[in-house]
């Protein structure tokens, strides 16, 4: 179902398309999701949230090795977005006209990602202001890389951009560690 929403967007994913994608008849879809397409999208977003919580947010928030947490985040998002070939459904929905129906969830998703990454950077001795700036740039860079790789039909673009952001985050931690040991 998620792939149907990724491919067609919320508005374009008709019940017929969702039925075909899931292999369930229209009646079965309404049996599982009596409130229709909006409830289906809610279930998909809940699944995405659970994945990001387990693989991205919690390791960034609770990990004891900021460098490892950042490396893991980048590896996980690269695998999740299949090197830029897979659209970020949360970003896609946020850009569409249906975004208002899910605005709070979308805002919370991006806000938590930025906050978790900034917290991880602060744990690596990066100043709060620089941590926030780097986190915003990394998350927006990842999202932009997804769009650019797809628009150019060049998956390698995603990898290059993600690698540059990973290096910037790790360099900020290394620089802070260097300054702390010299102080």
C-alpha positions as CSV (number, residue, x, y, z in Angstrom):
1,X,0.0,0.0,0.0
2,X,2.8,2.4,0.9
3,X,4.4,1.9,-2.6
4,X,1.0,2.8,-4.2
5,X,0.9,6.0,-2.2
6,X,4.6,6.7,-3.1
7,X,3.9,6.1,-6.8
8,X,0.6,8.0,-7.1
9,X,0.5,10.3,-4.1
10,X,-2.4,10.4,-1.7
11,X,-4.8,12.0,-4.2
12,X,-3.8,9.9,-7.1
13,X,-4.0,6.5,-5.2
14,X,-7.5,5.5,-5.9
15,X,-9.2,2.6,-4.1
16,X,-8.8,0.6,-7.3
17,X,-5.0,1.2,-7.3
18,X,-4.8,0.5,-3.6
19,X,-6.8,-2.7,-4.1
20,X,-4.5,-3.9,-6.8
21,X,-1.4,-3.0,-4.8
22,X,-2.6,-4.9,-1.7
23,X,-4.3,-7.8,-3.5
24,X,-7.4,-7.1,-1.5
25,X,-10.8,-6.4,-2.9
26,X,-12.3,-3.0,-2.4
27,X,-14.7,-4.5,0.2
28,X,-11.9,-6.1,2.1
29,X,-10.0,-2.8,2.1
30,X,-13.1,-1.0,3.6
31,X,-13.4,-3.9,6.1
32,X,-9.9,-3.3,7.4
33,X,-10.1,0.5,6.9
34,X,-13.7,1.6,7.4
35,X,-12.7,5.3,7.3
36,X,-11.3,4.8,3.8
37,X,-8.2,6.1,2.2
38,X,-7.3,8.6,5.0
39,X,-7.2,5.7,7.5
40,X,-5.1,3.7,5.1
41,X,-2.6,6.5,4.8
42,X,-2.6,6.8,8.6
43,X,-1.7,3.2,8.9
44,X,1.1,3.6,6.3
45,X,2.4,6.7,8.2
46,X,2.3,4.8,11.5
47,X,4.4,2.0,9.9
48,X,6.9,4.6,8.6
49,X,7.0,6.3,12.0
50,X,7.7,3.0,13.8
51,X,10.6,2.2,11.4
52,X,12.1,5.7,11.8
53,X,11.6,5.5,15.6
54,X,13.4,2.2,15.8
55,X,16.2,2.7,13.2
56,X,16.8,6.5,13.3
57,X,15.3,8.4,16.2
58,X,16.0,6.2,19.2
59,X,19.6,5.3,18.2
60,X,20.4,9.1,17.7
61,X,18.7,10.0,20.9
62,X,19.9,7.2,23.1
63,X,23.2,6.0,21.5
64,X,26.4,6.4,23.5
65,X,28.6,6.8,20.4
66,X,27.5,9.8,18.3
67,X,29.8,8.9,15.4
68,X,28.4,5.4,15.2
69,X,24.8,6.7,15.5
70,X,25.4,9.1,12.6
71,X,27.0,6.5,10.4
72,X,24.1,4.1,11.2
73,X,21.5,6.8,10.4
74,X,23.1,7.5,7.0
75,X,23.4,3.8,6.2
76,X,19.8,3.2,7.2
77,X,18.3,6.1,5.3
78,X,20.4,5.1,2.3
79,X,19.0,1.6,2.4
80,X,15.5,2.8,3.2
81,X,15.4,5.2,0.3
82,X,17.2,2.7,-1.9
83,X,20.0,5.1,-2.8
84,X,17.5,7.8,-3.8
85,X,15.3,5.6,-6.0
86,X,12.5,5.6,-3.5
87,X,10.4,8.7,-2.8
88,X,10.1,9.8,0.8
89,X,6.4,9.3,1.3
90,X,6.2,11.7,4.3
91,X,7.8,14.4,2.2
92,X,5.6,13.5,-0.8
93,X,2.4,13.8,1.2
94,X,3.6,17.0,2.8
95,X,4.1,18.6,-0.6
96,X,0.7,17.5,-1.9
97,X,-2.7,19.0,-1.5
98,X,-3.6,16.3,1.0
99,X,-0.7,17.4,3.2
100,X,-3.0,19.4,5.4
101,X,-4.8,16.3,6.5
102,X,-1.5,14.9,7.9
103,X,0.2,18.2,8.6
104,X,0.8,17.5,12.3
105,X,2.2,14.0,11.7
106,X,4.5,15.3,9.0
107,X,5.7,18.2,11.1
108,X,6.4,15.9,14.0
109,X,8.3,13.5,11.8
110,X,10.7,16.1,10.5
111,X,10.9,17.9,13.9
112,X,11.8,14.7,15.7
113,X,14.4,13.8,13.1
114,X,16.1,17.2,13.4
115,X,15.9,17.2,17.2
116,X,17.3,13.7,17.5
117,X,20.2,14.4,15.2
118,X,20.9,17.7,16.9
119,X,20.8,15.9,20.3
120,X,23.3,13.3,18.9
121,X,25.6,16.1,17.7
122,X,25.4,17.8,21.1
123,X,26.4,14.5,22.7
124,X,29.5,14.7,20.4
125,X,30.3,18.1,21.9
126,X,29.0,20.2,19.1
127,X,27.5,23.5,20.3
128,X,23.7,23.6,20.4
129,X,23.4,26.3,17.7
130,X,25.8,24.4,15.3
131,X,24.1,21.1,16.1
132,X,20.7,22.5,15.2
133,X,22.0,24.0,12.0
134,X,23.8,20.9,10.9
135,X,20.8,18.7,11.7
136,X,18.5,20.9,9.6
137,X,21.0,20.9,6.7
138,X,21.4,17.2,6.8
139,X,17.7,16.3,7.0
140,X,16.9,18.8,4.2
141,X,19.9,17.6,2.2
142,X,18.7,14.0,2.4
143,X,15.2,15.0,1.4
144,X,16.6,17.1,-1.5
145,X,18.9,14.3,-2.6
146,X,15.9,12.0,-2.9
147,X,14.1,14.4,-5.1
148,X,17.2,15.3,-7.2
149,X,18.2,11.6,-7.7
150,X,14.7,10.8,-8.8
151,X,14.4,13.8,-11.1
152,X,17.8,13.2,-12.7
153,X,17.2,9.4,-12.7
154,X,20.7,9.1,-11.2
155,X,20.8,7.2,-8.0
156,X,24.5,8.0,-7.5
157,X,23.5,11.7,-6.8
158,X,21.8,10.5,-3.6
159,X,24.9,8.7,-2.4
160,X,27.2,11.6,-3.1
161,X,25.0,14.1,-1.3
162,X,24.4,11.8,1.7
163,X,28.1,11.2,1.9
164,X,28.9,14.9,2.0
165,X,26.4,15.4,4.8
166,X,27.7,12.5,6.7
167,X,31.2,13.9,6.4
168,X,30.1,17.3,7.6
169,X,28.4,15.8,10.7
170,X,31.3,13.6,11.6
171,X,33.8,16.5,11.0
172,X,31.8,18.7,13.4
173,X,32.1,16.1,16.1
174,X,35.8,15.5,15.3
175,X,36.5,19.3,15.4
176,X,34.7,19.6,18.8
177,X,36.7,16.7,20.2
178,X,39.9,18.2,18.9
179,X,39.1,21.6,20.5
180,X,38.1,19.9,23.8
181,X,41.4,18.0,24.0
182,X,43.4,21.2,23.3
183,X,41.5,23.3,25.8
